[in-house]
Amino acid sequence: MRRFSLLVKAVSLAAVLLVLMMGLSMIGGLANERVAYRAQAAASVRESLAGQQVLAGAAMSRHCTTTVESRVERDKKVVTERHDEQVVLKSLPQSAVWTATSMLEPRYRGLYKVNSFNLDAKGDIEWTAGTDLVAPVVAAPVVAVRCDLPRVEFAVSDARGVRGIKVIGPKGAENVVASTNGEFFKTGFEAAIDLDDATLQKPFRIQLDVQLVGTEALGFVALGHENTVSLTSDWAHPSFSGAFLPMTRSASDKGFQAKWSVSSLASNARGQIGKNASVCAENIGLSRQGGQCLQSFGVDFIDPVNPASLSDRATKYGILFIVLTFAGIVLLEVLKGQAVHPVQYLLIGAAMAVFFLLLLSLSEHIAFIKAYVTAAVACVALLTVYAKAVLGGWQRALPMSAGLAVLYCVLYMVLQSEQHALLAGSLLVFAVLAGVMLLTRHVKWGGLNEGA
């Protein structure tokens, strides 16, 4: 076969690469679809079970009615009139100590896993004194004061996930009811606490016991002067998020433990909270009060090995792998005088592109590492057998196969360490370029245009 000129060969390879880029783009589109399907699966679980959960509370309020006496002139006579005025007393706690345990319970929608969790949270909320809730003093012009029992309020971002709530006051368990127009939260829960004025002037505490289910993320809002949250979970891959990171944390294959300690000097949640605040959790850190967001902190239960996302990332390196492989084959052509037809380049590139399709489809059914190894071994074996015929023997095919194996190993390391992806890719390209330049430094490129 007559040797192609360099110009014709370059144009042919450019056309082949263009076709392969189109194929990789289609495979990348499939990976993006799978990522979208996974997001739809998570949304389906949130709609059917409960969404991300943020727990806010507790705070106390008390409604009082004061009778005010005033003297007014009526028909040239001075008369005494009385009218009632409504007063709302509010108080936030001195300290809030939460001890929580979460157990992951994966939910599935088709092939896709979504991490839901069961939470058992116990809160110990303490007031050094509730003087802010003590009934107003009867003094002119106030002639009478009538006050309801103090009420404790708290809220969760998705009330559908509530499985149980207990409120224990100084005199025992109290009845908990849903609240739709509280003094602190637009929607939440409240309980009347049997506290008289004498008790309110002394330190007292309230205990909350909350059982929740949620999906993918858990957070807390700091409403005390001093806030401590201790969280234990069986999830081994926590991603801490929100306004504050834990002071201490540890993780192992059996789960993680984390402890937050947040002061009101650092958090502005106490200053933001007010009537009709609503706790939300589009992501941890957002708990809305009108247009503002109450600061929150917590953890995301994100699976670090998301097959669809990893496959999508891998596909982005596809054209680089194909170009590097083609560079190796061109190098063999130049050094060994073995002509390779553009159609053969196309078939080799197509086999490499199929690797990413195999990876995507296999990873939906088996562990990602197994899917990766299976797809890589299958493609390397196929290319080795084909290269033996194209390049004229095992001595030329095996080095190419070894190079492909190295490329797939590098790609896997890049996928597992996203932070070093740019460094690994840069070093790989530099190493290949340096190798090509050194091996071809004595080649007379002008002579390659002559016929075979």
C-alpha positions as CSV (number, residue, x, y, z in Angstrom):
1,M,0.0,0.0,0.0
2,R,1.3,3.4,-0.9
3,R,2.2,5.5,2.0
4,F,-0.1,8.4,2.7
5,S,1.5,11.8,2.7
6,L,1.7,13.7,6.0
7,L,-1.0,16.1,4.9
8,V,-3.4,13.5,3.8
9,K,-2.8,11.4,6.9
10,A,-3.3,14.5,9.1
11,V,-6.6,15.4,7.4
12,S,-7.8,11.7,7.6
13,L,-6.9,11.5,11.3
14,A,-8.7,14.8,12.0
15,A,-11.8,13.4,10.3
16,V,-11.6,10.2,12.4
17,L,-11.2,12.2,15.6
18,L,-14.2,14.4,14.7
19,V,-16.3,11.3,14.2
20,L,-15.1,9.8,17.5
21,M,-15.8,13.1,19.3
22,M,-19.3,12.9,18.1
23,G,-19.6,9.4,19.5
24,L,-18.1,10.4,22.8
25,S,-20.5,13.3,23.0
26,M,-23.4,10.9,22.6
27,I,-22.0,8.6,25.3
28,G,-21.5,11.7,27.5
29,G,-25.2,12.6,26.9
30,L,-26.2,9.1,28.1
31,A,-24.1,9.7,31.3
32,N,-25.8,13.0,31.9
33,E,-29.2,11.4,31.4
34,R,-28.3,8.8,34.1
35,V,-27.2,11.7,36.4
36,A,-30.6,13.3,35.8
37,Y,-32.4,10.0,36.4
38,R,-30.6,9.7,39.7
39,A,-31.7,13.2,40.7
40,Q,-35.2,12.3,39.8
41,A,-35.0,9.2,41.9
42,A,-33.9,11.3,44.9
43,A,-36.7,13.8,44.2
44,S,-39.2,10.9,44.1
45,V,-38.0,9.6,47.5
46,R,-38.2,13.1,49.0
47,E,-41.8,13.5,47.7
48,S,-42.8,10.1,49.1
49,L,-40.9,10.0,52.4
50,A,-39.4,13.4,53.5
51,G,-36.8,15.8,52.3
52,Q,-33.6,17.1,53.9
53,Q,-34.2,17.8,57.6
54,V,-33.2,20.8,59.6
55,L,-34.1,20.9,63.3
56,A,-34.6,24.3,64.9
57,G,-35.5,25.0,68.5
58,A,-36.4,25.4,71.2
59,A,-37.8,28.8,72.0
60,M,-40.5,29.9,74.5
61,S,-43.3,32.5,74.3
62,R,-46.2,33.5,76.6
63,H,-49.3,35.4,75.8
64,C,-50.6,37.8,78.4
65,T,-53.6,40.1,78.5
66,T,-53.2,43.4,80.5
67,T,-56.2,45.4,81.5
68,V,-55.4,49.1,81.3
69,E,-57.4,51.8,83.1
70,S,-57.6,55.3,81.7
71,R,-59.6,58.4,82.4
72,V,-61.4,60.1,79.5
73,E,-63.9,62.9,79.2
74,R,-67.3,62.0,78.0
75,D,-70.2,64.5,77.7
76,K,-68.2,67.0,79.8
77,K,-67.7,64.3,82.5
78,V,-64.5,62.5,83.3
79,V,-65.1,58.8,83.4
80,T,-62.9,55.8,83.9
81,E,-62.5,53.2,81.0
82,R,-60.8,50.0,80.8
83,H,-59.5,48.1,77.8
84,D,-57.4,45.0,77.2
85,E,-54.1,44.9,75.5
86,Q,-52.3,41.8,74.2
87,V,-48.7,41.3,75.2
88,V,-46.4,38.5,73.9
89,L,-43.4,37.6,76.0
90,K,-40.5,35.8,74.3
91,S,-37.4,34.0,75.5
92,L,-34.5,32.1,73.9
93,P,-32.5,29.5,75.9
94,Q,-29.2,29.9,77.5
95,S,-27.9,26.6,76.2
96,A,-29.0,23.8,73.9
97,V,-27.3,20.4,74.0
98,W,-28.3,17.9,71.3
99,T,-27.3,14.3,71.3
100,A,-28.3,12.6,68.0
101,T,-27.9,9.2,66.3
102,S,-28.7,8.7,62.7
103,M,-29.0,5.3,60.9
104,L,-28.9,5.2,57.1
105,E,-31.6,3.3,55.3
106,P,-31.0,3.3,51.6
107,R,-34.1,3.6,49.4
108,Y,-34.2,2.5,45.7
109,R,-36.0,3.9,42.7
110,G,-35.2,1.5,39.9
111,L,-31.4,1.1,39.7
112,Y,-30.7,4.2,41.7
113,K,-29.9,4.3,45.5
114,V,-31.0,7.3,47.6
115,N,-29.7,7.7,51.2
116,S,-32.5,8.2,53.6
117,F,-31.9,8.2,57.4
118,N,-33.6,7.6,60.7
119,L,-32.8,10.2,63.4
120,D,-33.2,9.9,67.1
121,A,-32.3,13.3,68.6
122,K,-32.5,14.2,72.3
123,G,-32.3,17.9,73.2
124,D,-31.5,19.3,76.7
125,I,-32.6,23.0,76.5
126,E,-31.8,25.1,79.6
127,W,-32.8,28.6,80.7
128,T,-30.8,30.1,83.5
129,A,-33.9,32.0,84.3
130,G,-37.1,32.9,82.4
131,T,-37.5,36.4,83.6
132,D,-38.5,37.5,80.1
133,L,-41.6,35.3,80.6
134,V,-42.7,36.5,84.0
135,A,-46.1,38.2,84.0
136,P,-45.9,42.0,83.9
137,V,-46.2,43.8,87.2
138,V,-49.6,45.3,88.0
139,A,-49.0,49.0,88.3
140,A,-50.9,52.0,87.0
141,P,-52.3,52.3,84.5
142,V,-52.3,48.4,84.4
143,V,-54.9,47.2,86.9
144,A,-54.9,43.4,86.0
145,V,-52.8,40.9,84.2
146,R,-53.8,37.4,82.9
147,C,-51.2,35.2,81.4
148,D,-51.4,31.8,79.6
149,L,-48.9,29.1,80.3
150,P,-45.6,29.5,78.6
151,R,-45.3,27.6,75.3
152,V,-42.2,26.0,73.9
153,E,-41.8,26.1,70.1
154,F,-39.6,24.2,67.7
155,A,-39.7,23.2,64.1
156,V,-38.4,20.8,61.4
157,S,-38.0,21.5,57.8
158,D,-40.2,18.7,56.6
159,A,-42.9,17.7,59.2
160,R,-43.8,14.6,57.1
161,G,-40.7,13.0,58.5
162,V,-41.7,13.2,62.1
163,R,-42.2,9.8,63.7
164,G,-42.4,10.8,67.3
165,I,-42.0,13.9,69.6
166,K,-41.9,14.1,73.3
167,V,-41.5,17.3,75.4
168,I,-40.7,16.9,79.1
169,G,-40.9,20.0,81.3
170,P,-40.0,20.5,84.9
171,K,-43.2,18.8,86.0
172,G,-43.2,15.9,83.5
173,A,-44.3,15.2,79.9
174,E,-46.4,17.8,78.1
175,N,-48.8,17.5,75.3
176,V,-47.4,18.4,71.9
177,V,-49.5,19.9,69.1
178,A,-48.8,21.1,65.6
179,S,-48.5,24.9,65.2
180,T,-49.3,26.9,62.1
181,N,-48.9,30.4,63.5
182,G,-46.4,30.4,66.2
183,E,-44.4,33.4,67.6
184,F,-41.1,32.0,66.2
185,F,-42.0,29.6,63.3
186,K,-44.6,29.8,60.6
187,T,-45.1,26.0,61.0
188,G,-43.8,23.8,63.7
189,F,-44.7,22.2,67.0
190,E,-45.5,23.6,70.4
191,A,-46.4,22.5,73.9
192,A,-47.7,24.4,76.9
193,I,-45.3,24.1,79.9
194,D,-46.6,24.1,83.4
195,L,-44.4,26.9,84.8
196,D,-45.5,29.5,87.3
197,D,-43.8,32.9,87.8
198,A,-41.9,31.7,90.8
199,T,-40.4,28.8,88.8
200,L,-39.6,31.1,85.8
201,Q,-37.3,33.2,88.0
202,K,-35.1,30.1,88.7
203,P,-33.1,28.0,86.3
204,F,-35.2,25.3,84.5
205,R,-34.8,23.0,81.6
206,I,-36.9,21.3,78.9
207,Q,-36.1,18.1,77.2
208,L,-37.0,17.2,73.6
209,D,-37.0,13.7,72.2
210,V,-37.5,13.8,68.4
211,Q,-37.6,10.9,66.0
212,L,-37.3,11.9,62.3
213,V,-36.8,10.4,58.9
214,G,-35.2,12.4,56.1
215,T,-33.3,12.2,52.9
216,E,-29.6,12.9,52.2
217,A,-29.0,15.8,54.6
218,L,-29.4,16.7,58.3
219,G,-28.9,20.1,59.9
220,F,-29.5,22.1,63.1
221,V,-30.1,25.7,63.9
222,A,-28.3,27.3,66.9
223,L,-30.8,29.3,69.0
224,G,-29.1,29.1,72.4
225,H,-26.3,31.3,73.7
226,E,-24.3,28.1,73.8
227,N,-25.1,25.2,71.4
228,T,-23.6,21.7,71.3
229,V,-24.6,19.0,68.9
230,S,-23.1,15.5,69.1
231,L,-24.0,13.3,66.1
232,T,-23.2,9.6,65.6
233,S,-24.0,7.8,62.4
234,D,-23.3,4.6,60.7
235,W,-22.5,6.4,57.4
236,A,-18.8,6.2,56.6
237,H,-18.5,9.1,54.2
238,P,-19.9,12.3,55.8
239,S,-19.7,15.7,54.0
240,F,-20.1,18.4,56.6
241,S,-21.8,21.5,55.4
242,G,-23.5,24.7,56.5
243,A,-22.3,27.7,58.4
244,F,-20.1,25.8,60.9
245,L,-17.9,22.8,60.6
246,P,-17.6,20.3,63.6
247,M,-15.0,21.0,66.2
248,T,-14.1,17.3,66.4
249,R,-14.9,14.5,64.0
250,S,-13.8,11.0,63.3
251,A,-14.8,8.6,60.6
252,S,-14.2,4.9,59.9
253,D,-15.7,2.1,57.8
254,K,-18.3,1.7,60.6
255,G,-19.5,5.3,60.6
256,F,-18.6,8.7,61.9
257,Q,-18.9,10.9,65.0
258,A,-18.9,14.7,65.0
259,K,-19.4,17.4,67.6
260,W,-20.3,21.0,67.0
261,S,-19.9,23.8,69.5
262,V,-21.5,27.1,68.4
263,S,-21.8,30.3,70.4
264,S,-24.3,33.0,69.8
265,L,-21.3,35.3,69.3
266,A,-20.6,33.5,66.1
267,S,-24.1,32.7,64.9
268,N,-26.7,35.2,64.0
269,A,-29.7,32.8,64.1
270,R,-31.0,34.3,67.4
271,G,-31.1,37.8,65.8
272,Q,-32.8,36.6,62.6
273,I,-35.6,34.5,64.2
274,G,-39.0,36.1,64.5
275,K,-42.7,35.5,63.9
276,N,-43.5,33.4,60.8
277,A,-40.0,32.1,60.3
278,S,-40.0,28.9,58.3
279,V,-37.3,26.3,58.4
280,C,-36.3,25.0,55.0
281,A,-33.5,22.9,53.7
282,E,-32.9,23.2,50.0
283,N,-29.4,22.6,51.2
284,I,-28.0,22.7,54.7
285,G,-27.3,26.3,55.7
286,L,-30.7,27.7,54.5
287,S,-33.5,28.2,57.0
288,R,-35.7,31.0,55.7
289,Q,-37.2,33.8,57.5
290,G,-38.9,35.8,54.8
291,G,-36.0,36.6,52.4
292,Q,-33.3,35.8,55.0
293,C,-31.9,32.5,56.0
294,L,-31.3,31.3,59.6
295,Q,-27.8,29.9,59.9
296,S,-27.7,26.2,60.2
297,F,-25.0,23.5,60.1
298,G,-25.0,19.7,59.6
299,V,-24.0,16.9,57.3
300,D,-24.8,15.6,53.9
301,F,-25.1,11.8,53.5
302,I,-23.7,11.8,50.0
303,D,-22.4,8.6,48.3
304,P,-18.8,9.3,47.2
305,V,-19.0,6.6,44.5
306,N,-21.8,7.8,42.3
307,P,-21.5,5.6,39.2
308,A,-23.3,7.9,36.9
309,S,-21.3,11.0,37.9
310,L,-18.0,9.0,37.8
311,S,-18.9,7.7,34.3
312,D,-19.7,11.2,33.2
313,R,-16.3,12.4,34.5
314,A,-14.5,9.5,32.8
315,T,-16.1,10.3,29.4
316,K,-14.6,13.8,29.5
317,Y,-11.2,12.2,29.3
318,G,-12.2,10.0,26.3
319,I,-10.8,12.2,23.6
320,L,-7.5,12.7,25.4
321,F,-7.1,8.9,25.7
322,I,-7.9,8.4,22.0
323,V,-5.4,11.2,21.0
324,L,-2.7,9.7,23.1
325,T,-3.3,6.2,21.7
326,F,-3.3,7.6,18.1
327,A,0.0,9.4,18.9
328,G,1.5,6.1,20.0
329,I,0.4,4.4,16.7
330,V,1.7,7.3,14.6
331,L,5.0,6.9,16.4
332,L,5.1,3.3,15.5
333,E,4.4,4.2,11.9
334,V,7.2,6.6,11.8
335,L,9.8,4.5,13.6
336,K,8.9,1.1,12.2
337,G,7.6,2.0,8.8
338,Q,4.2,0.2,9.5
339,A,1.4,1.9,7.6
340,V,-2.0,2.0,9.4
341,H,-5.1,2.9,7.4
342,P,-7.5,5.7,8.7
343,V,-10.2,3.1,8.9
344,Q,-8.1,1.1,11.3
345,Y,-7.6,4.2,13.4
346,L,-11.4,4.6,13.4
347,L,-11.9,1.1,14.6
348,I,-9.3,1.4,17.3
349,G,-10.8,4.7,18.5
350,A,-14.3,3.2,18.4
351,A,-13.2,0.3,20.7
352,M,-11.8,2.9,23.1
353,A,-15.0,4.9,23.0
354,V,-17.0,1.7,23.7
355,F,-15.1,1.4,27.0
356,F,-16.9,4.4,28.4
357,L,-20.3,3.0,27.3
358,L,-19.5,-0.4,28.9
359,L,-18.4,1.4,32.1
360,L,-21.7,3.4,32.3
361,S,-23.9,0.4,31.7
362,L,-22.0,-2.1,33.9
363,S,-21.7,0.4,36.8
364,E,-25.5,0.5,37.1
365,H,-25.5,-3.2,38.0
366,I,-22.2,-4.0,39.8
367,A,-19.8,-2.0,41.9
368,F,-17.9,0.7,40.1
369,I,-14.5,-0.8,40.6
370,K,-15.7,-4.1,39.2
371,A,-17.4,-2.4,36.2
372,Y,-14.2,-0.4,35.5
373,V,-11.9,-3.4,35.6
374,T,-14.2,-5.5,33.5
375,A,-14.6,-2.8,30.8
376,A,-10.9,-2.0,30.8
377,V,-9.8,-5.6,30.5
378,A,-12.3,-6.3,27.7
379,C,-11.2,-3.3,25.7
380,V,-7.5,-3.8,26.2
381,A,-7.9,-7.5,25.2
382,L,-9.8,-6.5,22.1
383,L,-7.3,-3.8,21.1
384,T,-4.4,-6.1,21.7
385,V,-5.7,-8.8,19.4
386,Y,-6.6,-6.2,16.7
387,A,-3.3,-4.3,17.1
388,K,-1.4,-7.6,16.6
389,A,-2.8,-7.9,13.1
390,V,-2.7,-4.2,12.3
391,L,0.9,-3.6,13.5
392,G,2.3,-6.8,12.3
393,G,3.0,-8.9,15.4
394,W,2.9,-9.2,19.2
395,Q,6.2,-7.3,19.6
396,R,4.5,-4.2,18.4
397,A,1.0,-4.9,19.8
398,L,2.1,-5.6,23.4
399,P,3.8,-2.2,24.0
400,M,0.6,-0.5,22.8
401,S,-1.4,-2.7,25.2
402,A,0.9,-1.9,28.1
403,G,0.4,1.8,27.3
404,L,-3.4,1.4,27.3
405,A,-3.3,-0.4,30.6
406,V,-1.3,2.5,32.1
407,L,-3.8,5.0,30.7
408,Y,-6.7,3.2,32.3
409,C,-4.9,3.0,35.6
410,V,-4.2,6.7,35.5
411,L,-7.8,7.4,34.6
412,Y,-9.0,5.4,37.6
413,M,-6.7,7.3,40.0
414,V,-7.9,10.6,38.5
415,L,-11.5,9.6,39.1
416,Q,-10.9,8.6,42.7
417,S,-8.9,11.8,43.4
418,E,-10.7,14.7,41.8
419,Q,-8.5,17.2,43.6
420,H,-5.4,15.9,41.8
421,A,-7.1,15.4,38.4
422,L,-5.5,18.4,36.7
423,L,-2.0,17.5,38.1
424,A,-2.3,13.9,36.9
425,G,-3.6,14.9,33.5
426,S,-0.8,17.5,33.0
427,L,1.9,15.1,34.0
428,L,0.6,12.4,31.7
429,V,0.4,14.7,28.7
430,F,3.9,16.0,29.5
431,A,5.3,12.5,29.8
432,V,3.7,11.4,26.5
433,L,4.9,14.6,24.6
434,A,8.4,14.2,26.1
435,G,8.5,10.5,25.0
436,V,7.4,11.3,21.4
437,M,9.9,14.1,21.1
438,L,12.8,12.0,22.4
439,L,12.0,9.0,20.2
440,T,11.6,11.1,17.0
441,R,14.4,13.5,17.5
442,H,16.4,11.9,14.7
443,V,13.5,11.4,12.3
444,K,13.8,13.2,8.9
445,W,10.2,14.4,8.6
446,G,10.7,15.8,5.1
447,G,11.5,12.3,3.8
448,L,8.1,10.9,4.9
449,N,6.3,12.7,2.1
450,E,8.0,10.5,-0.5
451,G,6.3,7.4,-1.7
452,A,6.9,4.0,-0.2
